[in-house]
Amino acid sequence: MHSEKENKTIVINDNTIARGENKLVQIKIARLPTGTLIDIPVHVFNSKKPGPTVLVQAGLHGDEINGVETLRRMLEQNMFQVKRGAAIVVPILNVFGFIHFSRDVPDGKDVNRSFPGSRTGSLASRIAHNYTTQILPHVDFAIDLHTGGAQRNNYPQVRYTEADENSKSLAEMFNAPYYFPSRLIAGTFRKVTFKMGIPTIVFEGGESMRFDEGAIVAGMEGIQRVLAMHKMLPKEAKPKKRQSKQLEKRRWIRAPRSGMFVPSITNGAYVSKGQELGVITDTFAKKNRKISAPFEGYIFCVNHQAVVNQGDALFHLGR
């Protein structure tokens, strides 16, 4: 990482963004079979005063559109006009997945399992390589926006790297309703940034291919809080602090049998030990199986899949 004392010029893909300049640049990735060139759009806001450089990104999984809408609104409302340092904003990282309504790229690989990537590797690996080499060398800390996958709805939450106290501090600044440490997975964006010494948090809110207004607003406010805490925005731009809960004990509650799943608890709610959370029933109204909370805590993810198989994750419970 560079020093905050430097008056820095940012160079991405041979595009120069001088101090005091805002610019939209493109990282060329590949072409569609039709010959259409696919680029990753990168918005850069470089202030005149020295300070940290933050990367805010969404759409690493192409079907996770809440983060895309979060950054679109913030760009539309000029919320990244930083007064010190720089903001690099990437609303859609996985353009291929976005246009195909898919988590992955067309070859079936997950970009978020392909970092740091390879210049001569698969499509997902090439995207990760270009991003790692073009963007990350400029970054002091990062915020990565996601949603739940496979019809799982995540209540607004932030995940940080337990071995990185700076990422925990970022999570506390973001001030989502819930936050907790999360292990590093090989090939992920967060693992490569950890190795590069870039504190990173992952904000999760809502579910794939569906807008969630609460998650979008929580994301916008959290990003503003982090920028304001780093004195990159005026004090008046900082949203009010909410009560945030750190979850220490967490468990997935899974389906004990296959059938039709009907949840009876609201996502984000507090539940007591033994409280009924939902029911699994067969299609003949012959057998019902109640799902109960194994301990008291907060529900921070609910599966909205109507038909489930034995072992499917139904609720995420934290205390």
C-alpha positions as MATLAB code, in Angstrom:
seq = 'MHSEKENKTIVINDNTIARGENKLVQIKIARLPTGTLIDIPVHVFNSKKPGPTVLVQAGLHGDEINGVETLRRMLEQNMFQVKRGAAIVVPILNVFGFIHFSRDVPDGKDVNRSFPGSRTGSLASRIAHNYTTQILPHVDFAIDLHTGGAQRNNYPQVRYTEADENSKSLAEMFNAPYYFPSRLIAGTFRKVTFKMGIPTIVFEGGESMRFDEGAIVAGMEGIQRVLAMHKMLPKEAKPKKRQSKQLEKRRWIRAPRSGMFVPSITNGAYVSKGQELGVITDTFAKKNRKISAPFEGYIFCVNHQAVVNQGDALFHLGR';
ca = [
       0.000    0.000    0.000;
       1.054    3.566   -0.585;
       1.559    6.147    2.137;
      -1.339    8.453    2.946;
       1.172   11.332    3.057;
       1.768   11.069   -0.663;
      -0.016   13.304   -3.148;
      -0.792   10.429   -5.460;
      -1.865   10.003   -9.046;
      -3.810    6.805   -9.784;
      -3.101    4.860  -12.975;
      -5.497    2.087  -14.060;
      -5.136    0.334  -17.406;
      -2.988    3.203  -18.777;
      -5.608    5.741  -17.664;
      -4.263    8.462  -15.373;
      -6.470   10.037  -12.732;
      -4.686   13.068  -11.307;
      -5.307   14.693   -7.927;
      -8.607   16.550   -7.963;
      -9.907   14.552  -10.928;
     -12.868   12.171  -11.259;
     -12.942    9.725  -14.137;
     -14.713    6.611  -15.420;
     -12.199    4.113  -16.791;
     -12.567    0.607  -18.213;
     -10.618   -2.594  -17.587;
     -10.754   -4.687  -20.748;
     -11.495   -8.336  -19.985;
     -12.565  -10.359  -23.029;
     -15.063  -10.540  -25.890;
     -18.367  -12.310  -26.243;
     -18.605  -14.922  -29.022;
     -20.268  -12.158  -31.074;
     -17.108  -10.071  -30.823;
     -18.587   -7.576  -28.359;
     -15.889   -6.318  -25.986;
     -16.630   -6.683  -22.273;
     -15.102   -4.142  -19.880;
     -15.293   -3.659  -16.119;
     -16.406   -0.051  -15.449;
     -14.361    1.624  -12.703;
     -15.309    5.018  -11.244;
     -12.378    6.860   -9.654;
     -12.799    9.899   -7.397;
      -9.378   11.337   -6.569;
      -9.379   14.347   -4.253;
      -6.679   17.014   -4.078;
      -5.866   16.289   -0.438;
      -3.878   13.182    0.530;
      -5.658   10.388    2.390;
      -6.574    6.718    2.171;
      -7.861    5.025   -0.962;
     -10.987    2.920   -0.485;
     -12.294    0.328   -2.934;
     -16.066   -0.205   -2.872;
     -17.295   -2.971   -5.164;
     -20.360   -5.049   -5.997;
     -21.437   -7.679   -8.501;
     -18.554  -10.078   -7.882;
     -21.331  -12.639   -8.223;
     -23.382  -11.514  -11.203;
     -26.812  -12.389   -9.765;
     -26.280  -10.461   -6.517;
     -27.883   -7.208   -7.596;
     -28.561   -5.453   -4.270;
     -24.967   -4.234   -4.125;
     -25.145   -3.082   -7.744;
     -28.203   -0.958   -6.932;
     -26.571    0.330   -3.741;
     -23.599    1.730   -5.650;
     -25.764    2.963   -8.535;
     -27.786    5.084   -6.112;
     -24.683    6.401   -4.405;
     -23.110    7.354   -7.723;
     -26.350    8.993   -8.852;
     -26.493   11.021   -5.632;
     -22.800   12.021   -5.831;
     -21.980   10.345   -2.513;
     -18.369    9.590   -3.462;
     -17.173   13.185   -3.809;
     -14.464   12.608   -1.203;
     -12.680   15.595    0.342;
      -9.457   13.650    1.029;
      -7.931   10.481   -0.364;
      -9.640    8.587   -3.164;
     -12.605    6.307   -3.763;
     -12.520    3.560   -6.396;
     -16.064    2.348   -7.093;
     -16.850   -0.782   -9.131;
     -20.637   -1.359   -9.369;
     -20.383   -4.574  -11.449;
     -17.216   -6.642  -11.231;
     -18.554   -9.788  -12.891;
     -20.136   -8.265  -16.010;
     -20.461  -11.692  -17.681;
     -22.474  -13.077  -14.755;
     -24.629   -9.954  -14.577;
     -25.779  -10.129  -18.187;
     -26.444  -13.893  -17.871;
     -28.310  -13.609  -14.504;
     -25.672  -15.941  -13.110;
     -23.385  -16.165  -10.092;
     -20.569  -17.371  -12.339;
     -18.987  -16.588  -15.702;
     -20.054  -18.548  -18.841;
     -17.493  -21.341  -18.287;
     -19.163  -22.122  -14.943;
     -16.315  -20.888  -12.764;
     -16.736  -18.562   -9.789;
     -14.631  -15.385  -10.000;
     -14.659  -15.263   -6.193;
     -12.822  -18.591   -6.078;
     -10.274  -17.557   -8.722;
      -8.140  -14.863   -7.035;
      -5.377  -13.819   -7.520;
      -5.907  -15.315  -10.962;
      -3.706  -15.898  -13.972;
      -3.115  -13.924  -17.167;
      -3.383  -17.120  -19.232;
      -5.961  -19.019  -17.147;
      -9.718  -19.509  -17.414;
     -12.031  -16.568  -18.016;
     -12.732  -16.239  -14.276;
      -9.006  -16.441  -13.536;
      -8.195  -13.742  -16.112;
     -10.819  -11.411  -14.640;
      -9.359  -11.939  -11.159;
      -5.791  -11.417  -12.451;
      -6.592   -8.155  -14.220;
      -8.434   -6.873  -11.188;
      -5.695   -7.896   -8.757;
      -2.946   -6.247  -10.784;
      -4.810   -3.134  -11.983;
      -6.876   -2.134   -8.932;
      -5.579   -3.627   -5.688;
      -2.099   -1.999   -5.656;
      -3.822    1.374   -5.130;
      -6.107    0.292   -2.280;
      -5.770    0.886    1.500;
      -9.029   -0.824    2.519;
     -11.994   -2.406    0.747;
     -15.748   -2.947    1.100;
     -17.211   -5.849   -0.885;
     -21.018   -5.980   -1.301;
     -22.841   -9.318   -1.566;
     -26.245  -10.930   -1.037;
     -27.362  -14.398   -0.037;
     -27.365  -17.039   -2.771;
     -29.736  -19.870   -3.706;
     -32.828  -18.049   -2.374;
     -31.253  -17.525    1.049;
     -32.018  -14.040    2.343;
     -29.302  -12.495    4.502;
     -30.352   -9.907    7.044;
     -27.916   -6.934    6.706;
     -24.620   -8.131    8.186;
     -20.876   -7.597    7.897;
     -18.200  -10.274    7.911;
     -14.587   -9.523    8.776;
     -11.324  -11.465    8.981;
     -10.666  -12.583   12.544;
      -6.879  -12.421   12.128;
      -7.090   -8.780   10.992;
      -7.986   -6.252   13.703;
      -8.200   -3.501   11.082;
     -10.971   -5.365    9.257;
     -12.829   -5.733   12.572;
     -12.521   -1.970   13.066;
     -13.979   -1.452    9.581;
     -16.889   -3.732   10.470;
     -17.578   -1.690   13.598;
     -17.446    1.546   11.593;
     -19.847    0.143    9.006;
     -22.282   -0.522   11.864;
     -24.587   -3.086   10.202;
     -27.248   -4.702   12.422;
     -25.029   -7.782   12.842;
     -21.297   -8.442   12.388;
     -19.027  -11.412   13.017;
     -15.688  -12.964   11.984;
     -15.641  -15.255    8.962;
     -12.968  -17.712    7.903;
     -10.919  -17.104    4.774;
     -11.729  -19.314    1.781;
      -9.103  -20.152   -0.842;
      -9.393  -18.137   -4.048;
     -11.643  -15.428   -2.623;
     -11.216  -11.691   -2.998;
     -11.030  -11.287    0.783;
      -8.226  -13.829    1.110;
      -6.057  -12.203   -1.559;
      -6.564   -8.755   -0.012;
      -5.652  -10.199    3.399;
      -2.394  -11.520    1.936;
      -1.742   -8.092    0.411;
      -2.314   -6.348    3.745;
      -5.570   -4.662    2.652;
      -8.251   -4.743    5.408;
     -11.514   -5.894    3.815;
     -15.084   -6.386    4.977;
     -17.929   -8.163    3.209;
     -21.421   -6.704    3.550;
     -24.244   -9.200    2.962;
     -27.856   -8.119    2.540;
     -30.927   -9.590    0.846;
     -30.965  -12.408   -1.703;
     -29.906  -12.857   -5.323;
     -31.963  -11.444   -8.230;
     -34.285   -9.552   -5.882;
     -34.076   -5.984   -4.612;
     -34.271   -5.565   -0.834;
     -34.809   -1.921    0.149;
     -33.676   -2.432    3.749;
     -30.429   -4.046    2.635;
     -29.788   -1.355    0.014;
     -30.273    1.467    2.534;
     -28.153   -0.330    5.159;
     -25.386   -0.703    2.579;
     -25.488    2.959    1.588;
     -25.439    4.124    5.195;
     -22.637    1.745    6.164;
     -20.381    2.914    3.342;
     -21.056    6.542    4.278;
     -20.162    5.816    7.913;
     -16.828    4.246    6.940;
     -15.926    7.145    4.641;
     -16.955    9.700    7.266;
     -14.962    7.918   10.005;
     -11.887    8.199    7.757;
     -12.629   11.931    7.347;
     -13.219   11.456    3.631;
     -16.713   12.984    3.855;
     -18.053   15.981    5.801;
     -19.300   15.201    9.322;
     -22.878   15.972    8.322;
     -22.754   13.146    5.737;
     -22.348   10.503    8.472;
     -25.627    8.625    9.143;
     -26.742    8.067   12.728;
     -25.201    5.088   14.477;
     -27.431    2.068   15.053;
     -27.230   -0.641   17.692;
     -24.983   -3.287   16.159;
     -24.665   -6.802   17.578;
     -21.571   -8.968   17.321;
     -22.528  -12.615   16.871;
     -20.145  -15.054   18.551;
     -21.928  -18.412   18.408;
     -23.496  -19.249   15.034;
     -25.205  -22.332   13.657;
     -27.028  -23.320   10.490;
     -30.361  -24.988   11.254;
     -30.913  -27.624    8.562;
     -33.919  -29.497    7.234;
     -34.403  -32.790    9.135;
     -36.452  -34.165    6.221;
     -37.483  -33.241    2.683;
     -40.752  -31.492    1.936;
     -42.454  -28.116    1.622;
     -40.906  -25.495    3.888;
     -42.965  -22.732    5.507;
     -40.984  -20.357    7.795;
     -42.901  -18.626   10.596;
     -40.229  -16.229   11.879;
     -39.166  -12.854   10.529;
     -35.575  -12.471    9.364;
     -33.538  -10.474   11.884;
     -35.783  -11.432   14.802;
     -34.731  -12.521   18.279;
     -35.832  -16.052   19.174;
     -35.777  -18.018   22.407;
     -34.530  -21.580   22.836;
     -37.137  -24.077   21.621;
     -39.181  -21.434   19.775;
     -40.833  -22.676   16.594;
     -39.202  -21.187   13.491;
     -41.152  -22.964   10.768;
     -42.497  -26.264    9.585;
     -41.741  -28.852    6.893;
     -44.730  -30.728    5.541;
     -45.418  -33.251    2.804;
     -47.768  -32.481   -0.088;
     -50.461  -34.837    1.250;
     -50.985  -33.044    4.584;
     -50.071  -36.272    6.395;
     -46.799  -35.372    8.084;
     -45.541  -32.136    9.626;
     -42.143  -31.535   11.203;
     -41.610  -28.424   13.318;
     -38.266  -26.613   13.223;
     -37.194  -25.221   16.614;
     -34.356  -22.931   17.740;
     -31.563  -24.923   19.454;
     -30.543  -21.875   21.516;
     -31.615  -18.268   22.003;
     -30.284  -15.703   19.558;
     -30.988  -13.783   16.364;
     -32.071  -15.123   12.984;
     -29.857  -13.472   10.358;
     -30.602  -15.630    7.316;
     -33.788  -17.329    6.101;
     -34.086  -19.745    3.179;
     -36.996  -18.753    0.907;
     -36.928  -21.995   -1.067;
     -40.443  -23.480   -0.863;
     -39.403  -27.102   -1.496;
     -36.349  -28.346    0.393;
     -34.312  -31.510    0.703;
     -33.056  -33.123    3.860;
     -29.941  -31.293    5.041;
     -30.694  -27.978    3.304;
     -29.792  -24.859    5.311;
     -33.019  -23.211    6.487;
     -32.003  -20.607    9.067;
     -28.740  -19.069   10.291;
     -28.935  -18.433   14.031;
     -26.443  -16.351   15.997;
     -25.963  -15.367   19.630;
];
